[in-house]
């Protein structure tokens, strides 16, 4: 049987080269050549597709990793000049979609050596480098205070009080002085409190008038390019009537400043790091918050040739301590207002 097939193939080849092939033999050769060509093209296409798939996969992973690192860098840097007395435990990747990834930042506040849970921060980053919060409502809980009738703000996740700050150049219809309420609490209760000053002070002046046994956790810095927009305004409605909109204090989530870093050898290390963070943010032109860093830098520098610690002025501060320790602040004339933040039991 094998010899017969070989003889037939030999016969077809002889007929083909002699110029008188039969139609059947010629068609078989053409079909065989086509099959080989198609098979070869399929193999080549599969190889090219496999190569492209591997290349695109590695490229996608590299770009997503690059976007993730940039998102972490921008978020951590911006958090250092915002979020009063909020510490981050580092980012965790909650998984990537095709064009978007999610980063999760576990956060807490430290009061008297005790960590107090604070709402976690969850952000999204995309393949093209954008960073944003998860879509939805992020507004704090708002409840009427039974004692003064004014609105109190609470963190959505922890239900702890949110601090508020009052600018010294703005007139308010009502200001809080929670320092006067410390007598209502046990002396050993650990308290975080936001202080708003009656005028601008240098960081060194703040360190001088805050008692030694009160922990200075955070400085509220003056970064207000246009303070007029925070003052009382009149809004004209469509009916021609004018509605008065009173000035509101700034929530802690909306202010800028820097962490208090006690150092006997270099007390000004706190403001030096603040300046370094701003200059770092200014150097990252593709950063998510470059515009804010640029605005703050220009405002602080003013007419100076360079930005230095002398350009940094303080409007308020965040301090912590026991209720008994914080009572020492009651008679300080520099303090205009005070608003409670988180509280913790020192016995836990």
Secondary structure, 3 states (H helix, E strand, C coil): CHHHHHHHHHHHHHHHHHCCCCHHHHHHHHHHHHHHHHHHHHHHHHHHHHHHHHHHHHHHHHHHHHHHHHHHHHHHHHHCCCCCCCEEEEEEEEEECCCEEEEEEEEEEEECCEEEEEEEEEEEEECCCCEEECCCCCCCEEEECCCCCCEEEECCCCCCECCEECCCCCCCCCCCEHHHHHHHCCCCCEEEEEEEEEEEEEHHHHHHHCCCCCEEEEEEECCCCCHHHHCCEEEECCCCCEEEECCCCEEHHHCCEEECCCCCCCCCHHHHHHHHHHHHHHHCCCCCCHHHHHHHHHHHHCCCCCCCHHHCEEEEEEEEEEHHHHHHHCCCCCEEEEEEEEEECCCC
